[in-house]
């Protein structure tokens, strides 16, 4: 089973930009073991907006919330390795 990392964000969100940078760094270090990535905007999906508007950015691993607001690269790396 492959691992999927989802970033739930919105445009013009500095915390989302920070989270994206952490995700880029972590996935680059994982190389060929990096998860599949997707990014969803709360502005494109009313259900996501209702659920996450106060928590973005939100990182999901295989559909489960890993963390929100500030993303720690060490914790994210560990969680992705455990998800494999």
C-alpha positions as a printed Julia matrix, in Angstrom:
84×3 Matrix{Float64}:
   0.0    0.0    0.0
   1.38   3.41  -0.9
   1.27   6.31   1.51
  -0.62   9.47   0.64
   0.16  12.83   2.19
  -2.52  15.49   1.79
  -2.05  19.17   2.51
  -5.29  21.05   3.08
  -4.66  24.72   2.56
  -5.93  27.93   1.01
  -4.36  30.61  -1.18
  -2.43  33.46   0.44
  -1.85  31.55   3.69
   1.67  32.01   5.09
   1.34  29.0    7.39
   0.32  26.93   4.36
   3.44  28.12   2.55
   5.53  27.13   5.58
   3.88  23.69   5.72
   4.44  23.17   1.99
   8.14  23.99   2.45
   8.45  21.45   5.28
   6.65  18.83   3.16
   8.97  19.56   0.22
  12.03  19.18   2.46
  10.85  15.95   4.07
   9.72  14.28   0.85
  12.98  15.23  -0.88
  14.91  13.52   1.92
  12.76  10.39   1.61
  13.59  10.12  -2.1
  11.98   7.09  -3.73
  10.2    6.29  -0.46
   8.36   9.62  -0.5
   4.58   9.47  -0.26
   2.16  10.38  -2.99
   1.21  14.01  -2.48
  -1.92  15.99  -3.04
  -3.05  19.45  -2.06
  -6.64  20.5   -1.55
  -7.96  24.01  -0.99
 -10.73  24.67   1.5
 -12.0   27.28  -0.97
 -12.77  24.56  -3.54
 -14.71  22.24  -1.23
 -17.46  23.38   1.15
 -17.11  20.25   3.31
 -13.36  20.86   3.75
 -14.06  24.51   4.51
 -16.62  23.63   7.18
 -14.33  21.05   8.77
 -10.92  22.75   8.62
 -11.3   26.53   8.19
  -9.88  27.26  11.66
  -7.07  24.71  11.47
  -5.33  25.17   8.12
  -2.87  24.13   7.08
  -3.79  20.54   7.88
  -1.62  17.56   6.95
  -3.29  14.19   6.5
  -1.43  10.91   6.17
  -3.56   8.26   4.5
  -6.65  10.34   5.21
  -6.0   10.79   8.94
  -5.0   14.09  10.52
  -1.3   14.15  11.29
  -1.06  17.79  12.38
  -2.26  21.31  11.72
  -0.93  24.89  11.82
   2.82  24.33  12.23
   4.36  21.17  10.8
   7.42  19.71  12.5
   9.76  18.05   9.97
  11.11  15.43  12.42
   7.64  14.37  13.5
   6.4   14.29   9.88
   9.36  12.18   8.76
   8.79   9.7   11.56
   5.05   9.46  10.81
   5.66   8.89   7.09
   8.19   6.15   7.78
   5.74   4.44  10.16
   2.91   4.73   7.59
   4.82   2.64   5.02
